[in-house]
Amino acid sequence: LDIFAYHKSSEGILITENSRYLGFLSAQSLLEIVNDKRIEAAREQNPLSKLPGNASITRYSERLAENAEFDRFLCYVDFDNFKPFNDSYGFREGDRAIIMFSDLLRRQFPDSRFMIGHVGGDDFFIGAGGISGAGLKKSLVQLRADFAKNAESLYCAEDRERGYIEARDRYGKQRQFPLLSCSIAMLRIPAGKPVASIDTLLHEISRIKRKAKNARSGIAGADFREARPYKAG
């Protein structure tokens, strides 16, 4: 599709393999493929963030897990103190926080080495392959810092100055909550490591996410080691 886009006068594309002719894609066929892809992408987008949703994230994770030629990374991002913020400022401001974070994701991970997605609510996904873990972690640290800084603009001057809001927790008790930030779980699948089931990856990411919530840095990482499918219970 990229080749065709740069040669607009072309009638189509010849397909070859090992210098042998395989077939021909006409301009009309290419346009239909582009249109189908756009419709599919729009159907799977989260309506608020305009990022790919769960179906796209799952397909990407499965493809990444199968390709053991290089290190692969799956990251799960979850907002901290989002419910009390929503309760205090309303869902409209909550939506603004989600859109703000989506824009930060696009700026921080702009190229094809990464896949960013919106799991739902205040949960997001970042996938990458063929990059260094140190470089990715640096980008995640920057993402977290930028979000915390930008999210301050969503608060009134008094709450911003205090550095916290007062709201009720899930048990109905009034308490103090820090301003919005996020926790990030980073799972590395080493090159050459077999992955028996995508469920094993999801289980491992959930475990790392709990560690990230309790980490001072807000980021926790681990290597994937379990090659057998995870079975609950």
N, C-alpha and C positions, 0 to 999 in steps of 0.2 A: 504493500500500500504506500509506503514511503517512497519507493522507487517511482511508482506511478505519479505520485503527487508532484514530484520534481520534473516530470516530463509530461506536461499537460496535453501536448499534441499527440502523444502516443495512443495507438489504437488498442493497446493492451500489453500484457506481459507474457513472454515465453517462459515456461517452467522447464528447467533441466536438472538432471542429477548425474554427477560424474561425466559431464559433457554430453549426456544423452538426452534427447528431447522427450519430455513427459507430457506436455500439453500446453494449452494456451488459455489465458484468462482475458476475456474481452473487457473493454472499458465499462460496458454496461454491467458485466458480472462484478467487477471491482466496486462500482458504485452501489450495487445491491448489497455487497458484503459490508461496505462502510455503513450503509443505512441500517442494516440488521444489527451491527455492532453498537451503533448509537442507541437504537431502540432498546436493546438488551441492557446497556449500561444505564440508561435512564430509568428502566423498570427496577433495577436493583439498587439504585441510589437511595441513600437516606434523604427524605424530603427536606430536612432542616439543614444538614451540613453539606449536602450534595456530594458526599463521599460514598464509595462502594459499601454495600451492606454485607450481611452475614454470608449470603450465597457466594459472592465474589471472594470474600475472605477465606472461606472454606476451600474453594477450588484452588486458590493461590497457595494456601498452606499445604494442600495435598501435593501439588506439583513441586513445591520447594522441598518437601520431605523426601520425595522420590529422587531428586537430583543430589547425589552424594559426592559430586565432583569437588565441592568447595564447602566452606563453613556457611551455615544458614542461620538466620536469626528470626525469632518470632517475639514480638514485644506487645504487651498488653498494658494499656494506660487507663487509669481510673481516677476520677477527681476525688479530692479529699474535702470533706465538709460541704458537699454539694446540697444535701437535703436541708440542713439548717439555713443555707443561703437562699434556697428556693422558698422556704417557709417565711423567711424574713423579707425578702425583696420581690417575691412573686415569680411565676413561671416565665414571664416575659423576659425578665433579667436573666433567668436561668438559660433560656434559649440564646440570649446574647453571649453568655459565657461559652456555650457549646460552639457557636459560630466563630467566636474569637479563637478558640482552640483549633478549630478546623483550619482556619486561615494560617495559624502558626505552623501547623503540620505541613501544609502545602509549601510554605516558605522554607522550612527546615529540611524537607525531604522532597526536592523538586524533580529529581530525574528518575529514569527507568530502573535504577538499581533498587528502588524502594517501592513498596506497595503500602498505601495508607488507607484505612477503612474505618467505618463507624459501626461498631457492634450494636449500639443502641444506647439511649440515655446519655450518661456521662462516661461511657466505656468506648475506648478507641483501640485500633490495631495498627502496628507498624511491622512490616516484614522486609527482609533484605537478604541478599545472597551475594557471595563473592566480594565481601568487604571485610575490613578489619574490625574486630570487636572493640578495640580501643577507640577507633574513629567513630563507631556507632554510639558508644557510651558518651563520648564527648558531645555528640549532637543531642543525645537525650538529656544530658545535664543542661545544655543550653535551652532546649525546649522547655524544660521544667522551670528554669529561671525566668524565661521570657513570659511564660503563662502567669506565674505568680506576680510578676511586675505589672503586666497588662491588666490582670484581673482586679487590681486595686482600684482601677478607674470605675468599676461597677459599684463600689461602695460609697456611702455618703462620707463627707469629710470627717465626721466624728468617729465613725467606725474605722475609717482608714487610719486615723491618727492613733486610736487605741490599739489597732492591730488585731482586733477580734470583734465578734458580735455575740449578743446574748440571745439564745433561743432554747427551745425545749428539745431534749433528746428523744430517742425512740421510746423511752419509758415515761415521758411526760415531765421529766425533771429539768428545771431551768439551769443552764450552764453556759460557759463561755466556749466559743468555737473560733479557732484561728481563721484567717482569711483563706480564700480558695487557693489550692495548689493541686498537685497531682502526684500519684504514685505510679511507678513504672516497673513492670516485671520483664526481664530480658532473658530469653532462653536461647542458648547457642546449641545448634546441632552440628557437631564436628564433621568435617569432611570424611567420607567413607563410613559414617555411622548409619546402620540400617534403622528404619522406622517401620515397625510392624503395623501401627494403627495411628490415625490422627487423634484418636481418643487419648492415647498415652501422652501426646503433646499437650492437649488441653488440660489434662490432670496435672501435669508438671507446671504449666503456666499458672494454674490456680494456686498451687503450693508456693510458688515464687512470689505471687502477688501478695499473699499474706505476709511474707517476709518484708516486702517493699513497704507495706503499710506501717510496719514497726521500725523501719530503718530511718536513721536521722537524715540520710541523704535523700530518702524517698525513692531510691532505686535499688533493686536487688537483681542479681543475675546468677545463672547456674548453667552448667553443661547438661545436655540430655544424655542419660546413660541407659535408661531402661529400654530394651529392645522388644520386650513382649507387650502385648495389648494389656492395658489396665482394665481390671474388672472391679467394679464397685462392690464393696462388702467382702 
